[in-house]
Amino acid sequence: MATGVSVAALPLWNEGLRFWEGLVHECREQIQAINGVLTRCGRTADEQVECSADEDLHLARRQYPSTTIDVQIRFEDWGPVLQVLITGLQRAGFRFFPEELEVPLARESDGNLVAVFDEGRSLSPRELASYLTQHFRRCFPGIALPCSDAALA
């Protein structure tokens, strides 16, 4: 008899996947808005921010100063968790301090699934996407990048 854990039996499996899909959607929307501003400021496509998602979410600006954000979702026995790695280079050989985060997903009292960030702050997919995409501000110091309303709350 097999002793493996059924994927559907993991706590918050379906909710975690919906949160992940929402996060990917919100990151794409926010990166599209950032690239729209960059285009209006005369920046070419190779100077803009890339967004790709399959099993992982990958956000990157490759030119200096660069920023790369990689996000993965894992399903632990107790529930889903997001692994986030934020890296970048000011110039060749001069790195920004990397930021590594483990962001568990949990159900709030209202039943919604949220990312539990920092000292217990609950973030929706839109708010977490805003947090992540605002790291690209360091790539464009002279340009005011858009910020979703969620980031202002």
C-alpha positions as CSV (number, residue, x, y, z in Angstrom):
1,M,0.0,0.0,0.0
2,A,1.3,3.4,-0.9
3,T,2.1,5.8,1.9
4,G,2.4,9.0,-0.1
5,V,0.3,12.0,0.9
6,S,-2.4,12.9,-1.6
7,V,-1.8,16.4,-3.1
8,A,-5.5,17.3,-2.5
9,A,-5.2,16.2,1.1
10,L,-2.6,18.9,1.9
11,P,-4.0,21.8,3.9
12,L,-5.1,24.8,1.8
13,W,-4.0,23.2,-1.5
14,N,-6.7,24.6,-3.7
15,E,-6.8,28.0,-1.9
16,G,-3.0,28.2,-2.2
17,L,-3.2,27.6,-5.9
18,R,-5.8,30.3,-6.2
19,F,-3.6,32.7,-4.2
20,W,-0.7,31.9,-6.5
21,E,-2.7,32.5,-9.6
22,G,-3.9,35.8,-8.2
23,L,-0.3,36.8,-7.3
24,V,0.9,36.0,-10.8
25,H,-2.0,37.9,-12.4
26,E,-1.3,41.0,-10.2
27,C,2.4,40.9,-10.9
28,R,1.8,40.8,-14.6
29,E,-0.6,43.7,-14.4
30,Q,1.8,45.8,-12.3
31,I,4.8,45.0,-14.5
32,Q,2.7,46.0,-17.5
33,A,1.9,49.3,-15.9
34,I,5.6,49.9,-15.0
35,N,6.7,49.1,-18.6
36,G,4.0,51.5,-19.9
37,V,5.5,54.3,-17.9
38,L,9.0,53.4,-19.1
39,T,7.8,53.4,-22.7
40,R,6.4,56.9,-22.2
41,C,9.7,57.9,-20.8
42,G,11.5,56.7,-23.9
43,R,12.9,53.5,-22.5
44,T,13.3,50.7,-25.0
45,A,12.0,47.1,-24.5
46,D,15.5,45.8,-23.4
47,E,15.5,48.4,-20.6
48,Q,12.1,47.3,-19.2
49,V,11.1,44.7,-16.7
50,E,10.3,41.1,-17.7
51,C,7.7,38.9,-16.2
52,S,7.4,35.2,-16.7
53,A,5.5,32.5,-14.8
54,D,5.2,28.7,-15.1
55,E,5.9,26.7,-12.0
56,D,7.8,29.8,-10.6
57,L,7.3,33.5,-10.9
58,H,10.3,35.4,-12.4
59,L,10.5,39.2,-12.5
60,A,13.7,40.8,-13.9
61,R,15.3,43.9,-15.2
62,R,18.7,42.8,-16.7
63,Q,20.5,46.0,-17.3
64,Y,22.3,47.9,-14.5
65,P,21.0,48.6,-12.0
66,S,19.4,45.2,-12.2
67,T,16.8,43.5,-10.0
68,T,15.7,39.8,-10.1
69,I,12.8,38.5,-8.1
70,D,12.1,34.7,-8.0
71,V,9.0,33.3,-6.3
72,Q,8.1,29.7,-5.8
73,I,5.2,28.1,-4.0
74,R,5.8,25.0,-1.9
75,F,3.2,22.9,-0.1
76,E,4.3,21.8,3.3
77,D,2.4,19.3,5.5
78,W,0.9,22.3,7.4
79,G,0.1,24.4,4.3
80,P,1.5,26.6,1.5
81,V,4.5,28.8,1.7
82,L,6.0,31.2,-0.8
83,Q,9.8,31.3,-1.2
84,V,11.0,34.7,-2.4
85,L,14.6,35.7,-3.5
86,I,15.3,39.3,-4.4
87,T,18.8,40.0,-5.9
88,G,20.3,42.7,-8.0
89,L,23.4,44.5,-9.2
90,Q,24.1,48.2,-8.9
91,R,26.9,47.7,-11.5
92,A,29.2,44.8,-12.5
93,G,30.6,43.3,-9.4
94,F,28.6,45.4,-7.0
95,R,25.6,43.6,-5.6
96,F,22.6,44.9,-3.7
97,F,22.1,43.0,-0.4
98,P,20.0,39.9,-1.3
99,E,16.6,39.5,0.4
100,E,15.3,36.0,1.1
101,L,11.7,35.6,2.4
102,E,9.6,32.7,3.4
103,V,6.0,33.9,3.4
104,P,3.4,31.4,4.7
105,L,-0.2,31.5,3.4
106,A,-2.9,31.2,6.0
107,R,-6.6,31.6,6.3
108,E,-7.8,34.8,8.0
109,S,-10.8,35.0,10.3
110,D,-13.0,36.1,7.3
111,G,-12.0,33.0,5.4
112,N,-9.7,34.6,2.9
113,L,-6.2,33.2,2.3
114,V,-3.5,35.8,2.9
115,A,0.3,36.0,2.8
116,V,1.6,36.4,6.4
117,F,4.4,38.9,6.0
118,D,7.0,40.3,8.4
119,E,5.5,40.5,11.9
120,G,2.1,39.1,11.0
121,R,0.9,41.6,8.4
122,S,-1.7,40.0,6.2
123,L,-1.3,40.7,2.5
124,S,-3.6,39.9,-0.4
125,P,-2.2,38.8,-3.7
126,R,-2.4,42.4,-5.0
127,E,-0.6,43.8,-1.9
128,L,2.2,41.2,-2.1
129,A,2.6,41.9,-5.8
130,S,2.9,45.6,-5.0
131,Y,5.6,44.9,-2.4
132,L,7.5,42.8,-4.9
133,T,7.3,45.1,-7.9
134,Q,8.3,48.2,-5.9
135,H,11.8,46.7,-5.7
136,F,12.2,47.9,-9.3
137,R,12.2,51.5,-8.1
138,R,16.0,51.2,-7.5
139,C,16.4,50.4,-11.2
140,F,14.8,53.7,-12.3
141,P,15.7,56.4,-9.7
142,G,14.6,59.3,-11.9
143,I,11.3,57.9,-12.9
144,A,8.1,57.8,-10.8
145,L,6.8,54.2,-11.2
146,P,3.1,53.4,-10.8
147,C,2.0,52.0,-7.5
148,S,-1.2,50.1,-7.0
149,D,-3.7,51.5,-4.4
150,A,-3.1,48.4,-2.4
151,A,0.5,49.4,-1.7
152,L,-0.7,52.7,-0.3
153,A,-2.9,51.2,2.4
